Amino acid sequence: MEGTREVLHSIAEWAVLLVDVMAVAVAVFGSIATFIAGARWLLSPTYAARVPIRAIWVWYARWLVAALTFLLAADIIETTIAPSYEDLIRLGVIALIRTFLNYFLDKDLQEYRGSLEDATTGRRHEA
C-alpha cells in the first residue's frame, strides 16, 4: 500500500511539473503574440483600422485565462497529494482570480460582439 502511494505521489509530482510548464508556455506564447499584435497595431495604420485595440486585449485575456486554468489544474493535483493550508489557500486564490477573469472576459466579449454587430448592421448600441 505504501509503495502504491509513493508511486502515485511521484506521478502527481511529474504531472504538476508538466501542467505548470504548459501554463507558463501558454502565458509566454500569448504574451509574445499579443506584443507582436500590439506593435503591429501601433506601426501599421491599415492594421489598426482593421483590428480594434480592444480585440487584441480581449484575445490576450483569453490566453491568460487559459494559463490560469492550467495553473488551477496543477494546484488541484498538488493539493490532492500534499494538502497543506498554504496549498489550499493558493488553490482558492487562483480559483477566485480565474472566476473573476472569466466573468469580466465574458462581459467584455459580449460587449465587443455587440459593438461588432452594431458596426455591421449600422445600428447604434444603447448602453
ROGU-770637 format. One record per residue: residue number from 1; x, y, z of N, C-alpha, C in turn. Coordinates in pm, whole numbers. Each point is the difference from the previous one (the first is absolute). Layout:
# ROGU-770637
<miti pos="NUM" n_c1="X" n_c2="Y" n_c3="Z" ca_c1="X" ca_c2="Y" ca_c3="Z" c_c1="X" c_c2="Y" c_c3="Z"/>
...
//
This chain:
# ROGU-770637
<miti pos="1" n_c1="82" n_c2="-120" n_c3="0" ca_c1="-82" ca_c2="120" ca_c3="0" c_c1="87" c_c2="126" c_c3="0"/>
<miti pos="2" n_c1="103" n_c2="-1" n_c3="84" ca_c1="90" ca_c2="117" ca_c3="7" c_c1="75" c_c2="19" c_c3="-132"/>
<miti pos="3" n_c1="39" n_c2="-108" n_c3="-66" ca_c1="68" ca_c2="9" ca_c3="-128" c_c1="-90" c_c2="61" c_c3="-106"/>
<miti pos="4" n_c1="-126" n_c2="-36" n_c3="1" ca_c1="-97" ca_c2="55" ca_c3="-95" c_c1="-18" c_c2="150" c_c3="23"/>
<miti pos="5" n_c1="-3" n_c2="39" n_c3="126" ca_c1="-15" ca_c2="142" ca_c3="34" c_c1="120" c_c2="80" c_c3="-48"/>
<miti pos="6" n_c1="119" n_c2="-56" n_c3="15" ca_c1="121" ca_c2="68" ca_c3="-46" c_c1="0" c_c2="16" c_c3="-152"/>
<miti pos="7" n_c1="-42" n_c2="-105" n_c3="-70" ca_c1="-8" ca_c2="8" ca_c3="-147" c_c1="-102" c_c2="106" c_c3="-41"/>
<miti pos="8" n_c1="-114" n_c2="2" n_c3="66" ca_c1="-103" ca_c2="100" ca_c3="-30" c_c1="51" c_c2="142" c_c3="26"/>
<miti pos="9" n_c1="70" n_c2="20" n_c3="110" ca_c1="58" ca_c2="131" ca_c3="30" c_c1="104" c_c2="39" c_c3="-104"/>
<miti pos="10" n_c1="81" n_c2="-94" n_c3="-44" ca_c1="101" ca_c2="28" ca_c3="-101" c_c1="-65" c_c2="40" c_c3="-133"/>
<miti pos="11" n_c1="-102" n_c2="-74" n_c3="-39" ca_c1="-73" ca_c2="32" ca_c3="-124" c_c1="-64" c_c2="138" c_c3="10"/>
<miti pos="12" n_c1="-62" n_c2="27" n_c3="116" ca_c1="-66" ca_c2="130" ca_c3="20" c_c1="102" c_c2="114" c_c3="-4"/>
<miti pos="13" n_c1="117" n_c2="-20" n_c3="58" ca_c1="102" ca_c2="105" ca_c3="-2" c_c1="45" c_c2="30" c_c3="-143"/>
<miti pos="14" n_c1="18" n_c2="-104" n_c3="-80" ca_c1="36" ca_c2="20" ca_c3="-141" c_c1="-114" c_c2="66" c_c3="-76"/>
<miti pos="15" n_c1="-123" n_c2="-38" n_c3="31" ca_c1="-116" ca_c2="61" ca_c3="-66" c_c1="-9" c_c2="149" c_c3="33"/>
<miti pos="16" n_c1="24" n_c2="34" n_c3="126" ca_c1="-2" ca_c2="141" ca_c3="40" c_c1="106" c_c2="78" c_c3="-76"/>
<miti pos="17" n_c1="120" n_c2="-55" n_c3="-7" ca_c1="107" ca_c2="66" ca_c3="-74" c_c1="-37" c_c2="19" c_c3="-146"/>
<miti pos="18" n_c1="-53" n_c2="-103" n_c3="-62" ca_c1="-39" ca_c2="7" ca_c3="-141" c_c1="-109" c_c2="104" c_c3="-23"/>
<miti pos="19" n_c1="-102" n_c2="0" n_c3="84" ca_c1="-110" ca_c2="95" ca_c3="-17" c_c1="47" c_c2="143" c_c3="29"/>
<miti pos="20" n_c1="90" n_c2="17" n_c3="98" ca_c1="58" ca_c2="133" ca_c3="24" c_c1="78" c_c2="49" c_c3="-122"/>
<miti pos="21" n_c1="76" n_c2="-88" n_c3="-61" ca_c1="74" ca_c2="36" ca_c3="-122" c_c1="-98" c_c2="41" c_c3="-111"/>
<miti pos="22" n_c1="-109" n_c2="-73" n_c3="-13" ca_c1="-101" ca_c2="36" ca_c3="-101" c_c1="-58" c_c2="137" c_c3="29"/>
<miti pos="23" n_c1="-27" n_c2="30" n_c3="128" ca_c1="-56" ca_c2="131" ca_c3="37" c_c1="98" c_c2="111" c_c3="-37"/>
<miti pos="24" n_c1="127" n_c2="-20" n_c3="30" ca_c1="100" ca_c2="100" ca_c3="-33" c_c1="9" c_c2="16" c_c3="-152"/>
<miti pos="25" n_c1="-2" n_c2="-110" n_c3="-73" ca_c1="9" ca_c2="6" ca_c3="-146" c_c1="-118" c_c2="78" c_c3="-59"/>
<miti pos="26" n_c1="-120" n_c2="-26" n_c3="51" ca_c1="-119" ca_c2="70" ca_c3="-50" c_c1="11" c_c2="150" c_c3="30"/>
<miti pos="27" n_c1="41" n_c2="34" n_c3="123" ca_c1="12" ca_c2="141" ca_c3="37" c_c1="108" c_c2="70" c_c3="-82"/>
<miti pos="28" n_c1="113" n_c2="-66" n_c3="-19" ca_c1="109" ca_c2="61" ca_c3="-77" c_c1="-40" c_c2="13" c_c3="-147"/>
<miti pos="29" n_c1="-55" n_c2="-105" n_c3="-59" ca_c1="-41" ca_c2="6" ca_c3="-140" c_c1="-104" c_c2="110" c_c3="-21"/>
<miti pos="30" n_c1="-101" n_c2="4" n_c3="89" ca_c1="-104" ca_c2="103" ca_c3="-12" c_c1="57" c_c2="140" c_c3="17"/>
<miti pos="31" n_c1="95" n_c2="16" n_c3="91" ca_c1="62" ca_c2="131" ca_c3="21" c_c1="81" c_c2="44" c_c3="-122"/>
<miti pos="32" n_c1="77" n_c2="-92" n_c3="-55" ca_c1="80" ca_c2="33" ca_c3="-119" c_c1="-92" c_c2="33" c_c3="-118"/>
<miti pos="33" n_c1="-101" n_c2="-82" n_c3="-21" ca_c1="-93" ca_c2="24" ca_c3="-111" c_c1="-72" c_c2="133" c_c3="17"/>
<miti pos="34" n_c1="-38" n_c2="32" n_c3="123" ca_c1="-69" ca_c2="127" ca_c3="26" c_c1="95" c_c2="117" c_c3="-19"/>
<miti pos="35" n_c1="124" n_c2="-16" n_c3="44" ca_c1="99" ca_c2="105" ca_c3="-20" c_c1="18" c_c2="28" c_c3="-149"/>
<miti pos="36" n_c1="11" n_c2="-105" n_c3="-79" ca_c1="16" ca_c2="16" ca_c3="-145" c_c1="-123" c_c2="66" c_c3="-61"/>
<miti pos="37" n_c1="-119" n_c2="-44" n_c3="42" ca_c1="-124" ca_c2="60" ca_c3="-53" c_c1="-9" c_c2="147" c_c3="41"/>
<miti pos="38" n_c1="40" n_c2="31" n_c3="125" ca_c1="-3" ca_c2="140" ca_c3="45" c_c1="100" c_c2="87" c_c3="-76"/>
<miti pos="39" n_c1="118" n_c2="-53" n_c3="-22" ca_c1="101" ca_c2="74" ca_c3="-77" c_c1="-49" c_c2="22" c_c3="-143"/>
<miti pos="40" n_c1="-59" n_c2="-103" n_c3="-55" ca_c1="-55" ca_c2="12" ca_c3="-137" c_c1="-110" c_c2="105" c_c3="-4"/>
<miti pos="41" n_c1="-84" n_c2="0" n_c3="104" ca_c1="-110" ca_c2="97" ca_c3="8" c_c1="56" c_c2="142" c_c3="7"/>
<miti pos="42" n_c1="109" n_c2="19" n_c3="76" ca_c1="60" ca_c2="132" ca_c3="14" c_c1="71" c_c2="46" c_c3="-127"/>
<miti pos="43" n_c1="62" n_c2="-94" n_c3="-71" ca_c1="84" ca_c2="36" ca_c3="-114" c_c1="-69" c_c2="-4" c_c3="-135"/>
<miti pos="44" n_c1="-115" n_c2="-64" n_c3="-7" ca_c1="-68" ca_c2="-14" ca_c3="-129" c_c1="-141" c_c2="61" c_c3="7"/>
<miti pos="45" n_c1="-18" n_c2="116" n_c3="-60" ca_c1="-132" ca_c2="63" ca_c3="1" c_c1="-109" c_c2="-87" c_c3="-66"/>
<miti pos="46" n_c1="37" n_c2="-76" n_c3="-102" ca_c1="-102" ca_c2="-84" ca_c3="-64" c_c1="-42" c_c2="-113" c_c3="92"/>
<miti pos="47" n_c1="94" n_c2="-57" n_c3="74" ca_c1="-34" ca_c2="-105" ca_c3="97" c_c1="-84" c_c2="59" c_c3="112"/>
<miti pos="48" n_c1="39" n_c2="119" n_c3="48" ca_c1="-74" ca_c2="66" ca_c3="108" c_c1="-142" c_c2="33" c_c3="-44"/>
<miti pos="49" n_c1="-20" n_c2="31" n_c3="-127" ca_c1="-134" ca_c2="31" ca_c3="-50" c_c1="-86" c_c2="-126" c_c3="-6"/>
<miti pos="50" n_c1="62" n_c2="-116" n_c3="-24" ca_c1="-74" ca_c2="-126" ca_c3="-11" c_c1="-24" c_c2="-66" c_c3="135"/>
<miti pos="51" n_c1="96" n_c2="14" n_c3="91" ca_c1="-6" ca_c2="-72" ca_c3="127" c_c1="-4" c_c2="100" c_c3="115"/>
<miti pos="52" n_c1="-111" n_c2="5" n_c3="72" ca_c1="-4" ca_c2="91" ca_c3="116" c_c1="94" c_c2="-49" c_c3="110"/>
<miti pos="53" n_c1="60" n_c2="94" n_c3="71" ca_c1="92" ca_c2="-37" ca_c3="108" c_c1="-71" c_c2="-83" c_c3="106"/>
<miti pos="54" n_c1="-126" n_c2="25" n_c3="19" ca_c1="-76" ca_c2="-77" ca_c3="100" c_c1="-4" c_c2="-148" c_c3="-38"/>
<miti pos="55" n_c1="-7" n_c2="-29" n_c3="-128" ca_c1="0" ca_c2="-140" ca_c3="-44" c_c1="130" c_c2="-69" c_c3="39"/>
<miti pos="56" n_c1="110" n_c2="73" n_c3="-9" ca_c1="130" ca_c2="-56" ca_c3="39" c_c1="3" c_c2="-30" c_c3="149"/>
<miti pos="57" n_c1="-52" n_c2="93" n_c3="82" ca_c1="1" ca_c2="-21" ca_c3="145" c_c1="-94" c_c2="-113" c_c3="42"/>
<miti pos="58" n_c1="-115" n_c2="-10" n_c3="-65" ca_c1="-92" ca_c2="-111" ca_c3="30" c_c1="66" c_c2="-132" c_c3="-37"/>
<miti pos="59" n_c1="67" n_c2="-3" n_c3="-113" ca_c1="70" ca_c2="-120" ca_c3="-44" c_c1="108" c_c2="-38" c_c3="101"/>
<miti pos="60" n_c1="73" n_c2="100" n_c3="51" ca_c1="105" ca_c2="-25" ca_c3="100" c_c1="-61" c_c2="-54" c_c3="130"/>
<miti pos="61" n_c1="-111" n_c2="56" n_c3="39" ca_c1="-66" ca_c2="-46" ca_c3="123" c_c1="-37" c_c2="-147" c_c3="-12"/>
<miti pos="62" n_c1="-38" n_c2="-43" n_c3="-118" ca_c1="-34" ca_c2="-142" ca_c3="-20" c_c1="123" c_c2="-88" c_c3="22"/>
<miti pos="63" n_c1="116" n_c2="45" n_c3="-45" ca_c1="124" ca_c2="-75" ca_c3="25" c_c1="29" c_c2="-9" c_c3="149"/>
<miti pos="64" n_c1="-17" n_c2="112" n_c3="69" ca_c1="27" ca_c2="1" ca_c3="144" c_c1="-96" c_c2="-89" c_c3="77"/>
<miti pos="65" n_c1="-127" n_c2="-1" n_c3="-40" ca_c1="-96" ca_c2="-89" ca_c3="64" c_c1="39" c_c2="-146" c_c3="-25"/>
<miti pos="66" n_c1="47" n_c2="-30" n_c3="-119" ca_c1="44" ca_c2="-136" ca_c3="-28" c_c1="118" c_c2="-38" c_c3="89"/>
<miti pos="67" n_c1="96" n_c2="91" n_c3="16" ca_c1="116" ca_c2="-27" ca_c3="87" c_c1="-45" c_c2="-20" c_c3="144"/>
<miti pos="68" n_c1="-92" n_c2="83" n_c3="47" ca_c1="-50" ca_c2="-15" ca_c3="136" c_c1="-74" c_c2="-132" c_c3="18"/>
<miti pos="69" n_c1="-67" n_c2="-45" n_c3="-103" ca_c1="-70" ca_c2="-128" ca_c3="7" c_c1="100" c_c2="-114" c_c3="18"/>
<miti pos="70" n_c1="112" n_c2="6" n_c3="-73" ca_c1="104" ca_c2="-101" ca_c3="18" c_c1="58" c_c2="7" c_c3="141"/>
<miti pos="71" n_c1="23" n_c2="123" n_c3="50" ca_c1="53" ca_c2="14" ca_c3="137" c_c1="-97" c_c2="-56" c_c3="102"/>
<miti pos="72" n_c1="-128" n_c2="22" n_c3="-21" ca_c1="-101" ca_c2="-54" ca_c3="90" c_c1="3" c_c2="-152" c_c3="-2"/>
<miti pos="73" n_c1="14" n_c2="-58" n_c3="-118" ca_c1="9" ca_c2="-147" ca_c3="-11" c_c1="122" c_c2="-52" c_c3="75"/>
<miti pos="74" n_c1="113" n_c2="67" n_c3="-17" ca_c1="122" ca_c2="-43" ca_c3="70" c_c1="-18" c_c2="10" c_c3="150"/>
<miti pos="75" n_c1="-64" n_c2="107" n_c3="45" ca_c1="-22" ca_c2="16" ca_c3="144" c_c1="-97" c_c2="-104" c_c3="54"/>
<miti pos="76" n_c1="-99" n_c2="-37" n_c3="-78" ca_c1="-93" ca_c2="-105" ca_c3="43" c_c1="75" c_c2="-132" c_c3="16"/>
<miti pos="77" n_c1="84" n_c2="-33" n_c3="-97" ca_c1="78" ca_c2="-124" ca_c3="9" c_c1="92" c_c2="5" c_c3="121"/>
<miti pos="78" n_c1="68" n_c2="113" n_c3="17" ca_c1="94" ca_c2="13" ca_c3="112" c_c1="-72" c_c2="-7" c_c3="135"/>
<miti pos="79" n_c1="-117" n_c2="57" n_c3="7" ca_c1="-75" ca_c2="0" ca_c3="125" c_c1="-47" c_c2="-140" c_c3="37"/>
<miti pos="80" n_c1="-25" n_c2="-84" n_c3="-99" ca_c1="-45" ca_c2="-136" ca_c3="31" c_c1="112" c_c2="-85" c_c3="61"/>
<miti pos="81" n_c1="126" n_c2="35" n_c3="-31" ca_c1="109" ca_c2="-83" ca_c3="54" c_c1="61" c_c2="60" c_c3="126"/>
<miti pos="82" n_c1="-10" n_c2="131" n_c3="18" ca_c1="61" ca_c2="64" ca_c3="118" c_c1="-86" c_c2="118" c_c3="43"/>
<miti pos="83" n_c1="-117" n_c2="-26" n_c3="55" ca_c1="-92" ca_c2="110" ca_c3="30" c_c1="38" c_c2="80" c_c3="125"/>
<miti pos="84" n_c1="94" n_c2="93" n_c3="-16" ca_c1="33" ca_c2="89" ca_c3="111" c_c1="-93" c_c2="122" c_c3="-7"/>
<miti pos="85" n_c1="-3" n_c2="77" n_c3="107" ca_c1="-83" ca_c2="121" ca_c3="0" c_c1="46" c_c2="97" c_c3="-107"/>
<miti pos="86" n_c1="130" n_c2="10" n_c3="-18" ca_c1="55" ca_c2="89" ca_c3="-104" c_c1="-48" c_c2="-42" c_c3="-138"/>
<miti pos="87" n_c1="1" n_c2="-130" n_c3="-29" ca_c1="-48" ca_c2="-51" ca_c3="-129" c_c1="-148" c_c2="30" c_c3="-19"/>
<miti pos="88" n_c1="-78" n_c2="-21" n_c3="104" ca_c1="-144" ca_c2="25" ca_c3="-9" c_c1="-30" c_c2="149" c_c3="-21"/>
<miti pos="89" n_c1="74" n_c2="86" n_c3="69" ca_c1="-19" ca_c2="144" ca_c3="-17" c_c1="37" c_c2="41" c_c3="-142"/>
<miti pos="90" n_c1="114" n_c2="-49" n_c3="-51" ca_c1="42" ca_c2="32" ca_c3="-137" c_c1="-104" c_c2="-48" c_c3="-101"/>
<miti pos="91" n_c1="-52" n_c2="-121" n_c3="21" ca_c1="-103" ca_c2="-53" ca_c3="-89" c_c1="-124" c_c2="89" c_c3="2"/>
<miti pos="92" n_c1="-41" n_c2="43" n_c3="119" ca_c1="-116" ca_c2="88" ca_c3="11" c_c1="21" c_c2="134" c_c3="-68"/>
<miti pos="93" n_c1="119" n_c2="57" n_c3="17" ca_c1="30" ca_c2="130" ca_c3="-60" c_c1="1" c_c2="-11" c_c3="-153"/>
<miti pos="94" n_c1="63" n_c2="-103" n_c3="-52" ca_c1="3" ca_c2="-18" ca_c3="-147" c_c1="-141" c_c2="-24" c_c3="-53"/>
<miti pos="95" n_c1="-78" n_c2="-80" n_c3="69" ca_c1="-139" ca_c2="-24" ca_c3="-43" c_c1="-79" c_c2="130" c_c3="1"/>
<miti pos="96" n_c1="20" n_c2="82" n_c3="101" ca_c1="-71" ca_c2="128" ca_c3="9" c_c1="42" c_c2="94" c_c3="-112"/>
<miti pos="97" n_c1="130" n_c2="11" n_c3="-23" ca_c1="49" ca_c2="87" ca_c3="-109" c_c1="-54" c_c2="-48" c_c3="-134"/>
<miti pos="98" n_c1="5" n_c2="-129" n_c3="-22" ca_c1="-49" ca_c2="-56" ca_c3="-126" c_c1="-149" c_c2="26" c_c3="-18"/>
<miti pos="99" n_c1="-76" n_c2="-13" n_c3="107" ca_c1="-145" ca_c2="25" ca_c3="-7" c_c1="-27" c_c2="145" c_c3="-38"/>
<miti pos="100" n_c1="69" n_c2="95" n_c3="66" ca_c1="-19" ca_c2="141" ca_c3="-33" c_c1="45" c_c2="30" c_c3="-142"/>
<miti pos="101" n_c1="115" n_c2="-53" n_c3="-41" ca_c1="46" ca_c2="23" ca_c3="-137" c_c1="-99" c_c2="-54" c_c3="-103"/>
<miti pos="102" n_c1="-50" n_c2="-121" n_c3="25" ca_c1="-97" ca_c2="-57" ca_c3="-93" c_c1="-126" c_c2="85" c_c3="-8"/>
<miti pos="103" n_c1="-47" n_c2="48" n_c3="115" ca_c1="-120" ca_c2="83" ca_c3="2" c_c1="19" c_c2="126" c_c3="-82"/>
<miti pos="104" n_c1="109" n_c2="72" n_c3="27" ca_c1="23" ca_c2="126" ca_c3="-70" c_c1="38" c_c2="-21" c_c3="-146"/>
<miti pos="105" n_c1="71" n_c2="-107" n_c3="-30" ca_c1="32" ca_c2="-31" ca_c3="-139" c_c1="-128" c_c2="-29" c_c3="-78"/>
<miti pos="106" n_c1="-89" n_c2="-80" n_c3="59" ca_c1="-126" ca_c2="-31" ca_c3="-66" c_c1="-82" c_c2="128" c_c3="-23"/>
<miti pos="107" n_c1="-1" n_c2="87" n_c3="99" ca_c1="-71" ca_c2="127" ca_c3="-13" c_c1="61" c_c2="84" c_c3="-111"/>
<miti pos="108" n_c1="133" n_c2="9" n_c3="-4" ca_c1="69" ca_c2="74" ca_c3="-106" c_c1="-29" c_c2="-60" c_c3="-138"/>
<miti pos="109" n_c1="3" n_c2="-133" n_c3="-8" ca_c1="-28" ca_c2="-66" ca_c3="-128" c_c1="-142" c_c2="30" c_c3="-48"/>
<miti pos="110" n_c1="-96" n_c2="-3" n_c3="90" ca_c1="-138" ca_c2="31" ca_c3="-38" c_c1="-12" c_c2="144" c_c3="-48"/>
<miti pos="111" n_c1="63" n_c2="94" n_c3="71" ca_c1="-3" ca_c2="140" ca_c3="-42" c_c1="71" c_c2="18" c_c3="-134"/>
<miti pos="112" n_c1="112" n_c2="-68" n_c3="-16" ca_c1="78" ca_c2="12" ca_c3="-123" c_c1="-79" c_c2="-58" c_c3="-118"/>
<miti pos="113" n_c1="-62" n_c2="-116" n_c3="21" ca_c1="-83" ca_c2="-58" ca_c3="-106" c_c1="-117" c_c2="89" c_c3="-34"/>
<miti pos="114" n_c1="-59" n_c2="61" n_c3="102" ca_c1="-111" ca_c2="93" ca_c3="-23" c_c1="44" c_c2="120" c_c3="-82"/>
<miti pos="115" n_c1="119" n_c2="51" n_c3="30" ca_c1="49" ca_c2="116" ca_c3="-77" c_c1="34" c_c2="-42" c_c3="-143"/>
<miti pos="116" n_c1="50" n_c2="-121" n_c3="-19" ca_c1="26" ca_c2="-48" ca_c3="-137" c_c1="-130" c_c2="-17" c_c3="-76"/>
<miti pos="117" n_c1="-100" n_c2="-55" n_c3="67" ca_c1="-132" ca_c2="-18" ca_c3="-62" c_c1="-56" c_c2="135" c_c3="-42"/>
<miti pos="118" n_c1="10" n_c2="98" n_c3="89" ca_c1="-50" ca_c2="133" ca_c3="-29" c_c1="74" c_c2="62" c_c3="-118"/>
<miti pos="119" n_c1="130" n_c2="-23" n_c3="-9" ca_c1="80" ca_c2="56" ca_c3="-108" c_c1="-39" c_c2="-62" c_c3="-135"/>
<miti pos="120" n_c1="-33" n_c2="-130" n_c3="0" ca_c1="-34" ca_c2="-64" ca_c3="-126" c_c1="-143" c_c2="29" c_c3="-43"/>
<miti pos="121" n_c1="-90" n_c2="27" n_c3="96" ca_c1="-140" ca_c2="27" ca_c3="-35" c_c1="-30" c_c2="148" c_c3="-8"/>
<miti pos="122" n_c1="93" n_c2="81" n_c3="51" ca_c1="-22" ca_c2="144" ca_c3="-2" c_c1="-84" c_c2="49" c_c3="116"/>
<miti pos="123" n_c1="-37" n_c2="-89" n_c3="92" ca_c1="-78" ca_c2="39" ca_c3="117" c_c1="91" c_c2="61" c_c3="104"/>
<miti pos="124" n_c1="-56" n_c2="87" n_c3="79" ca_c1="73" ca_c2="53" ca_c3="116" c_c1="-40" c_c2="-81" c_c3="121"/>
<miti pos="125" n_c1="99" n_c2="-35" n_c3="79" ca_c1="-23" ca_c2="-79" ca_c3="120" c_c1="-19" c_c2="95" c_c3="118"/>
<miti pos="126" n_c1="-115" n_c2="-9" n_c3="65" ca_c1="-26" ca_c2="84" ca_c3="117" c_c1="54" c_c2="-68" c_c3="124"/>
<miti pos="127" n_c1="73" n_c2="75" n_c3="79" ca_c1="56" ca_c2="-56" ca_c3="123" c_c1="-92" c_c2="22" c_c3="118"/>
//
